[in-house]
Amino acid sequence: MKKIVFILLAMVSFMSCKDNTKTEPTLEENRAKSYDQNDGYITIKGEFVFDADQNAAVFESPNGTIYSVVVDDNMHQLNKEVQPFKEHKYTSVPVTVRVKKIKNTNPNIKWEQALEIKEVLKVEKPNPNKEDVIKLSN
């Protein structure tokens, strides 16, 4: 009986010595996890612009579809992240975000679809050689 108790005690003590060090997930691991989630959100890449004067934001997908963006805390967080890349207030910045597509209910906005930003995955520097930028001059 003493041998069984000793063996059980030894097993418990060895199992409690397990290394439980946890590492923080890296940004790349978070991105990979975000792409793989099956939570109803989609990952989309495109150009983001926010006009603080009008309190309105738009997102253009690579295929040319334009969406209004719900102005909330996540949108403001994205706007903070794109600020270093903006040359003027209408500079569009390439971003990759996780969003929820919703029907636009605001009658003042002409786009039928809106995006509710859930997670910012990547913010990139705009291409300075892009030729579809319209610059106004007097």
C-alpha positions in Angstrom: 0.0 0.0 0.0 2.9 2.4 0.9 4.4 1.7 -2.6 1.2 2.7 -4.4 0.9 5.9 -2.4 4.6 6.7 -3.0 4.1 6.0 -6.8 1.0 8.2 -7.0 2.8 11.0 -5.0 5.8 10.7 -7.4 3.6 10.9 -10.4 1.7 14.0 -9.1 5.0 15.7 -8.3 6.4 15.0 -11.8 3.3 16.3 -13.5 3.3 19.5 -11.4 6.8 20.2 -12.7 5.6 20.8 -16.2 6.9 24.0 -17.9 3.9 26.3 -18.1 5.6 29.3 -19.8 3.3 31.0 -22.2 4.5 33.3 -24.9 2.6 36.3 -26.2 1.3 35.6 -29.7 3.1 37.6 -32.5 1.4 39.9 -34.8 1.7 37.4 -37.7 0.0 34.7 -35.5 -2.8 37.1 -34.7 -3.3 37.8 -38.4 -3.3 34.1 -39.3 -5.8 33.4 -36.6 -8.0 36.3 -37.8 -8.0 35.0 -41.3 -9.0 31.6 -40.2 -11.8 32.4 -37.8 -15.3 31.4 -38.8 -17.1 34.2 -37.0 -19.1 35.8 -39.8 -16.6 38.6 -40.4 -14.7 38.9 -43.6 -11.1 40.0 -44.2 -10.9 42.7 -46.9 -8.1 44.8 -48.3 -8.6 48.2 -49.9 -8.2 51.9 -49.6 -9.5 53.8 -46.5 -10.3 57.6 -46.3 -11.8 59.5 -43.3 -12.9 63.1 -43.5 -13.1 64.5 -40.0 -14.9 67.6 -41.2 -17.8 65.6 -42.5 -17.4 62.8 -39.9 -17.6 60.3 -42.8 -15.4 57.4 -43.9 -15.3 55.4 -47.0 -13.5 52.2 -48.1 -12.8 51.2 -51.7 -12.1 47.5 -52.4 -9.7 46.5 -55.2 -12.5 45.7 -57.6 -13.8 49.3 -57.2 -16.7 48.8 -54.9 -17.1 51.6 -52.5 -18.5 51.2 -49.0 -19.4 53.6 -46.3 -17.7 52.9 -43.0 -19.5 53.0 -39.7 -17.9 55.7 -37.5 -17.1 54.1 -34.2 -14.1 53.4 -31.9 -12.6 50.8 -34.3 -12.8 53.2 -37.2 -11.1 56.0 -35.1 -8.4 53.5 -34.2 -7.8 52.7 -37.8 -7.7 56.4 -38.6 -5.0 56.9 -36.0 -3.0 54.2 -37.6 -3.2 55.7 -41.1 -2.3 59.2 -40.0 1.5 58.9 -40.5 0.9 57.9 -44.1 -1.5 60.8 -45.1 -0.1 63.6 -47.1 -3.3 65.5 -47.1 -6.8 64.9 -45.6 -8.0 63.0 -48.7 -5.1 60.6 -49.1 -6.4 57.0 -49.3 -4.3 54.5 -47.4 -4.1 50.8 -48.2 -5.4 48.7 -45.3 -6.4 45.2 -44.5 -9.2 44.9 -42.0 -11.8 42.4 -40.6 -15.2 43.7 -41.1 -18.9 43.0 -41.0 -20.9 44.0 -44.0 -24.2 45.6 -43.2 -26.9 47.3 -45.1 -26.6 51.1 -45.0 -29.6 52.6 -43.2 -28.5 56.2 -43.3 -30.5 58.0 -46.1 -27.8 60.7 -46.4 -25.2 58.2 -47.6 -25.6 57.0 -51.2 -23.7 53.6 -50.9 -26.0 50.6 -50.2 -23.4 48.6 -48.2 -21.5 49.7 -45.1 -18.6 48.2 -43.3 -18.3 47.9 -39.6 -14.6 47.5 -38.7 -13.9 44.8 -36.2 -10.1 44.5 -36.3 -7.2 46.3 -38.0 -4.8 43.7 -39.5 -2.4 45.8 -41.6 -1.8 49.4 -42.6 0.5 50.1 -45.6 2.2 53.1 -47.0 0.4 54.5 -50.1 2.2 54.0 -53.4 3.7 57.4 -54.4 3.6 56.5 -58.1 -0.1 55.8 -58.1 -1.6 57.8 -61.0 -5.3 57.8 -60.0 -4.9 60.6 -57.5 -6.7 63.8 -58.4 -4.9 67.0 -57.3 -6.7 70.3 -57.5 -4.8 73.5 -58.1 -5.7 77.1 -58.9 
